[in-house]
Amino acid sequence: MRYDMIIFDIDGTLWDVSYQTTDAANIVASSKGLKQHTLAQIRATMGLKQEDVARKYYPTLPLSEGIELINLVIQKTLDIISDHG
């Protein structure tokens, strides 16, 4: 069977990765001396644009630095999923 597309969704619509994302966000936050996030906080921002999440979680940082942190969280989340499912 040939497929024309693959659906990849990790924002909670089809696959809930909020636990892994919370772990990743807190690993990154801890490594940078920043405030930890709760599962509820992470779930409240699932599906938002990176810029909006960066502004919400890192309001005192320049936007570019906040986006860099979000990218670190994304990479760490993918690492956790790859290692642990």
Secondary structure, 3 states (H helix, E strand, C coil): CCCCCCCCCCCCCCCCCHHHHHHHHHHHHHHHCCCCCCHHHHHHHCCCCHHHHHHHHCCCCCHHHHHHHHHHHHHHHHHHHHHHC
